[in-house]
Amino acid sequence: MERVGFALYAACVDFMIRAANLCGVTYRDTNAAMFFLLWPAVTLALAAVVLWQRVAIVRLRRGR
């Protein structure tokens, strides 16, 4: 299992390095963008989906 974890980590780091090279920035910049921009944006989007689903469920239950 440890090998799988390391392989996944290495694949993620490789992806980040390639993304950095494509954008013409450093690995550190892409890592910061991911953790300070992308991750919070995805978290907020998922929270919005959960709230939307909750409203939809409440509406469906009222319709019974």
Buried (B, 14 or more C-beta within 10 A) or exposed (E): EEEEEEEEEEEEEEEBBEBBEEEEEEBEBBBEBBEEEEEEEEEEEEEEEEEEEEEEEEEEEEEE
